[in-house]
Amino acid sequence: APEEDLNDRKVLITAGGTMEALDPVRYLGNHSSGKMGYALARIAQARGADVTLISAPTTLNDPKGVKKIEVRTAAEMEEMVLKYKAEQDIIIMAAAVADYRPKDYSDNKIKKESGDLVIRLERTEDILAKLGKDKDNQILVGFAAESDNLVENAKDKLARKNADLIVANDITSADTGFAADNNKVIIISKDREVDIPKASKLEVAKQIIDQICEMILNN
Ligand code: PMT
């Protein structure tokens, strides 16, 4: 039955937007609400999976029956993903992870002065790419939040990060993507593209899980 097609499967899902502190007061963040990742966690759990949800800060309720681990920064998310990855059958990276963090954290609140303030940023680790490098026998799913050349950029990420699926997310419309209740995506694998028209994030999550299950069946 489709309600149980993930029975005994272990699924790791990341969600939310990481926060990179500048000083005790300020951080660099993004507009991810966690809704897409939490919807995936709910659907996977409902279909029988043993779900671990690694979540950056959100205002959402914990999905029932899911093991939730709270993190804040890209580095903390990386640490937890690496800790739990080996045992997973499926890993879905829906989080919006910072690509850069402030190079120097200021222990004291940065004082306001006249003129511009320059903040130096350093690169964070690309967690998805790292997982792709030494992929065990598991299905690796990434997202691609793009404002232009959606399919082309997503295909590039599929290859570069050695993922099995990339969910290409057009973020140019206000009623889908970041923080919205609905989403509109294209699910891309090596040999096909599946268009998911605008629907609730729960429905989109169901479609993504369907594609993953099909991949498992065809393996
Ligand atoms: O949380 P919501 O408000 O519901 O919004 C959902 C969403 C728009 C955040 C989600 O659908 C989405 O697109 N998530 C990915 C956002 C993103 O950061 O995309 P990216 O193209 O920058 O990253 C590509 C992939 O690499 C992603 O799977 C990301 O998790 C991963 N990544 C990125 C940077 C990094 N340092 N490490 C990573 O693992």
Residues whose N, C-alpha, C, O or C-beta is under 5 A from the ligand:
A	BS01	PMT	G16 H31 S32 S33 G34 K35 M36 M93 A94 A95 A96 V97 A98 D99 T124 E125 D126 I127 L128 G142 F143 A144 A145 N169 G177 F178 A179 A180
